[in-house]
Every structure is written in structure tokens, then in C-alpha cells.
Amino acid sequence: MSNLETTYLGLKLKNPLVAASSGLTGSVEKIIELEKEGIGAVVLKSIFEEQINGEVSSMLNKETQNTGYPEAEDYIKGYLRDNSVKKHIELIEDAKKAVNIPIIASINCVSGDEWTAFSKDFEEAGADAIELNIFYIPTSRHEKPGVVEQLYIDVLKKVKMQVSIPVAVKFGVYHSNIIGMAEKLKANGASGIVMFNRFYEPDINVDTLEMTSSEVFSSPSDIRRSLRWVGLVSSNVTQLDIAASTGIHDGNAVLKQLLAGAQVTQLCSTFYLNGIKVIPEMLDGISNFMKKWNFKKLDDFRGRLSYKNLPDPMLYERSQFMKYFSNRE
Ligand SMILES: Cc1cc2nc3c(=O)[nH]c(=O)nc-3n(C[C@H](O)[C@H](O)[C@H](O)COP(=O)(O)O)c2cc1C
């Protein structure tokens, strides 16, 4: 077996395969299984800002909880019943006891409100790092791109004020200047970025005239969404770890992202579609590739096909559009 060790967010990983946040990382039993198959690290299933805030507001309003809106109270009580924060803390503590791989807590959030104080609890529970999945949908025509970007920075800064463990930001592909965004996140304390989140996306059923959900799982061709940006960001922003995410279903996809400059890869849909037995297959694929090319470690080829290392970096750019699309009839 080749040496697949890597660092990510300053943590030591035995290989660059990270289980992305999902239902498959929401219980200790499943995390143990992932470790057995050889995963390098795990990002826990996210706790939502709204869940944390539900508990914050119920604590703040303990005596004055009678809002006059029974439904709102039921809603808050529901959150209290779930006791999400406590459960999340227990998950971190139990996972840390049960496995030896790094455990990254995950928060799905959209603001820098009171909830950010709870990130300290996740650190104290033993999380090795925190991943912020920031999911904001601008729906107003008056909103300026800079304001949206600033929101991401503000959330990060608030969390960084609470914790000393590394923080990564997971964001979507829809930003006007992704390289600039990555640079700003680094400047404001991010140790890494996850490119990209695959947001819930709506679909429309024309038979029933209803809104539905589009496919939740990615397909291998979705790797195209992030490969270019991994190559561009890794070339332009130094000292910021990139976790490539979306559409990475096999060992070759991992290799592509490493060649483009990713530090690690995050995997989710492939586990749902192919089972977690793909982990050893992927590791074998990476090892075989390294043997074939006589690479001793990941750094021997990481970033070799990134934007800055290509003899013709235009391959990442606009000109390719003309080459590949203009002759199609
Ligand atoms: C069933 C399911 C549940 C998910 N839950 C979360 C979550 O709790 N937090 C999060 O940040 N991402 C979540 N994701 C997104 C994944 O972590 C990942 O970013 C996305 O699926 C793209 O990777 P993939 O192409 O390997 O699936 C979920 C995805 C799926 C399919």
C-alpha cells in the first residue's frame, strides 16, 4: 500500500477520503463502520442553526414563554424535546471515544446570531474541527453580491471568536468571485473550504402542478462543478486546505481532485448508492495509480494539473468553450 497520509485543517489523516456530512455520519455505529472500511476522517451530520436557536430562545424565555402563539410554542417545545444540542454534543463525545480518526462537527447555518456561542460546546465535547455549512439564498433583487459574501465572513468570524480548533467553510458554487471568496475566508480565519455544497434543489411536477425535490444524490458527472474551481483556487490561494466535494464516486474522481490541487475529498452520494465498501476500492485505486507513476506520497502529484502548473492554463478558461462547443451541430 502506498503512503496515502495527508493533513487536512492541520489534522493528520491516514488518507484523503473524508465522509461528508449526512445521515451516514449521524450515529456512532455508522462512524465505526466507516472507520473499519478505512475512511480518513468524518464530518458529522449537521446540526442546524435553527435547532440551536430553538434551544437558545427557549432558554432565554423560560419564564416568559407564553407568547400567545400556541403553534410557535409547540414548535419550540418540539426542538426542546429533541434537545438537539445535547444530542450533538453526545454524538461528538461518543464518536471521539469510539474511533481514532478525526471527527469534524458540522453546523448548517445562515447567520452569525446567538447560536454561534454553542460552537464552543462542540469544541469542548472534543470535536477536532468545525465545518460551517453556510446556506443562504438571496431572494431579493436589492441584495448586493458583496453583502452576501460579507454574511459568510461574519458567520465565520463569530465562530472563530468562540473556538480555537480549525474551522472550514462549506459553500455553494453560486458566488460571483469564488477565488476572491476563498481568499477572504482565509483572511478571516478559515483553515479550509469545502467546494462545493450540493444544496437542496427544487423541481416541478408538471402532472400535479406541485413543487417537488430534485434528485438528492449526485452523479459522477457532477464532478465537473468543482474540478475547475479546485484547480483555480488551489493555484491562487495558498495555505487554505481545499476539500473537494460533489460527484466524487470512485478512486479516479479522487485522483482528479488531488491532481487539481485538493487536499482531501469528501464523499457522500457514492456511499448511499454503492455502499461504504467503495472506500477500500477507492484506496486501492489510488495506490495502484501511485505505483504506476512511481509516486511515493500524495504531494508528489497533488496540484500537478492545477491552473498554475499547466503549460497552458487557458485549459481552465473561456477559450475551451469555443473549441468544444462551437463545432457541435
Ligand atoms: C441524504 C443527504 C444528507 C445530507 N446531509 C447533509 C448535512 O447534514 N450537512 C451538510 O453539510 N451536507 C449534507 N449533505 C450534503 C453532502 O455532505 C455533500 O456535500 C453533497 O451530497 C455532495 O457530495 P456527493 O456528491 O458526494 O453526494 C447531505 C447529502 C445527502 C445526499
The ligand as an SDF file (V2000), in Angstrom:
LIG
                    3D

 31 33  0  0  0  0  0  0  0  0999 V2000
  -29.0120   12.3680    2.2480 C   0  0  0  0  0  0  0  0  0  0  0  0
  -28.0480   13.5070    2.3680 C   0  0  0  0  0  0  0  0  0  0  0  0
  -27.9240   14.1910    3.5780 C   0  0  0  0  0  0  0  0  0  0  0  0
  -27.0430   15.2740    3.6910 C   0  0  0  0  0  0  0  0  0  0  0  0
  -26.9180   15.9320    4.8800 N   0  0  0  0  0  0  0  0  0  0  0  0
  -26.0400   16.9490    4.9860 C   0  0  0  0  0  0  0  0  0  0  0  0
  -25.8600   17.6070    6.2310 C   0  0  0  0  0  0  0  0  0  0  0  0
  -26.4780   17.3010    7.2600 O   0  0  0  0  0  0  0  0  0  0  0  0
  -24.9530   18.6270    6.2650 N   0  0  0  0  0  0  0  0  0  0  0  0
  -24.2160   19.0030    5.1770 C   0  0  0  0  0  0  0  0  0  0  0  0
  -23.3740   19.8980    5.2930 O   0  0  0  0  0  0  0  0  0  0  0  0
  -24.3690   18.3820    3.9960 N   0  0  0  0  0  0  0  0  0  0  0  0
  -25.2570   17.3760    3.8840 C   0  0  0  0  0  0  0  0  0  0  0  0
  -25.3920   16.7410    2.6890 N   0  0  0  0  0  0  0  0  0  0  0  0
  -24.5300   17.1560    1.5500 C   0  0  0  0  0  0  0  0  0  0  0  0
  -23.2740   16.2530    1.4790 C   0  0  0  0  0  0  0  0  0  0  0  0
  -22.4680   16.4070    2.6250 O   0  0  0  0  0  0  0  0  0  0  0  0
  -22.4160   16.5780    0.2440 C   0  0  0  0  0  0  0  0  0  0  0  0
  -21.8730   17.8660    0.3730 O   0  0  0  0  0  0  0  0  0  0  0  0
  -23.2010   16.5450   -1.0590 C   0  0  0  0  0  0  0  0  0  0  0  0
  -24.0830   15.4340   -1.0870 O   0  0  0  0  0  0  0  0  0  0  0  0
  -22.2680   16.4790   -2.2500 C   0  0  0  0  0  0  0  0  0  0  0  0
  -21.4280   15.3630   -2.1820 O   0  0  0  0  0  0  0  0  0  0  0  0
  -21.7360   13.9980   -3.0080 P   0  0  0  0  0  0  0  0  0  0  0  0
  -21.7600   14.3600   -4.4290 O   0  0  0  0  0  0  0  0  0  0  0  0
  -20.6150   13.0800   -2.6390 O   0  0  0  0  0  0  0  0  0  0  0  0
  -23.0510   13.4990   -2.5320 O   0  0  0  0  0  0  0  0  0  0  0  0
  -26.2720   15.6650    2.5590 C   0  0  0  0  0  0  0  0  0  0  0  0
  -26.4030   14.9690    1.3590 C   0  0  0  0  0  0  0  0  0  0  0  0
  -27.2700   13.9020    1.2490 C   0  0  0  0  0  0  0  0  0  0  0  0
  -27.3720   13.1790   -0.0550 C   0  0  0  0  0  0  0  0  0  0  0  0
  1  2  1  0
  2  3  1  0
  2 30  2  0
  3  4  2  0
  4  5  1  0
  4 28  1  0
  5  6  2  0
  6  7  1  0
  6 13  1  0
  7  8  2  0
  7  9  1  0
  9 10  1  0
 10 11  2  0
 10 12  1  0
 12 13  2  0
 13 14  1  0
 14 15  1  0
 14 28  1  0
 15 16  1  0
 16 17  1  0
 16 18  1  0
 18 19  1  0
 18 20  1  0
 20 21  1  0
 20 22  1  0
 22 23  1  0
 23 24  1  0
 24 25  2  0
 24 26  1  0
 24 27  1  0
 28 29  2  0
 29 30  1  0
 30 31  1  0
M  END
$$$$
